[in-house]
Amino acid sequence: MGTCKVCGAAHASCGPRTTTVPVDLRIESQEHNDMALKKYVVRVGRHNVETVMKLTPDEAKRLGAKEHQTPANKARQPKNKSRTATEK
């Protein structure tokens, strides 16, 4: 292999400098303590499929999403498997 034409290191090939940025450096760190995530209904894709996503209020406003309404679950009555005195 020889030496690198860029840095002169033995048995290496660094190549020219690059303009790419690692993915980790592009991620913006945000404090999520003051930004609570809520569920929103978002239309996605070219077929406008509705899906539920957790977003910040700013992201939801930007995407034009509406807040997801969770259905109220009715408390189920437990089935009484024991017999009463009149059924015996």
Secondary structure, DSSP 8 states (H G I E B T S, - for coil): --B-TTT--BT----S------HHHH------SSS--EEEEEEETTTTEEEEEEE-HHHHHHHT-EE--------------S--GGG-
